[in-house]
Amino acid sequence: MKILPSILSANFAALAEDVRDIENDVDLIHVDVMDGHFVPNITMGANVVQALKRETKVAQDVHLMVEEPVNLLPSFLEAGADMISVHIEACKHLHRAIQIIKDGGAKAGVVLNPSTPASSLTSIIKDVDYVLIMTVDPGFGGQRFIHSMVEKIQAVHEMITFLNLPVEIEVDGGINSETLPLCLQAGASLFVAGSAVFNSRDRHKAIEDLIQSGKGK
């Protein structure tokens, strides 16, 4: 299992410093990109990914919450994104998007909103490196975990196991020491945590506490 601190909850006035503070504790950070159309908020672009690549050593998992992400993929690949996920609900040509990401040298993921069923993965699951299951409705940080998503995680895990695929499950939204073990037991291995890490007085302990919560189950 891996913890992916979401920089959406970091201090944007000192973003590089916040990321450097935890880069020795994690393998990846999570970068939420919102366009104000697919979701209500507007956050950051490829320039932030590029800047953090210069200033920090941690790999970046970019989550594109945008309409027609195909148009933005080249800029994020050029900026150095290590993983990029796109929403199944936002792509007219999903396989093309996944292929562009892979051809650009990054790991490719597909994202499911809470109301999107696991069955929607049938035609794409064999082509991706990971599936990101939203455990809150996307667009805002600090939301309450939707417990019914645990069943979806389990359903996706069963699909991956049945097909014997090297696909990981990532979860994003309301992840803390209480919800992480539920998702881990259901089959997730990548855990996005924003406020649980960056809003903590001791970020290193917060990350360790999340890891230990998983080991306790």
Summary of the structure (lengths in Angstrom):
residues: 217
radius of gyration: 15.9
end to end distance: 12.5
largest distance: 46.1
contacts: 747
relative contact order: 0.16
helix: 41%
strand: 21%
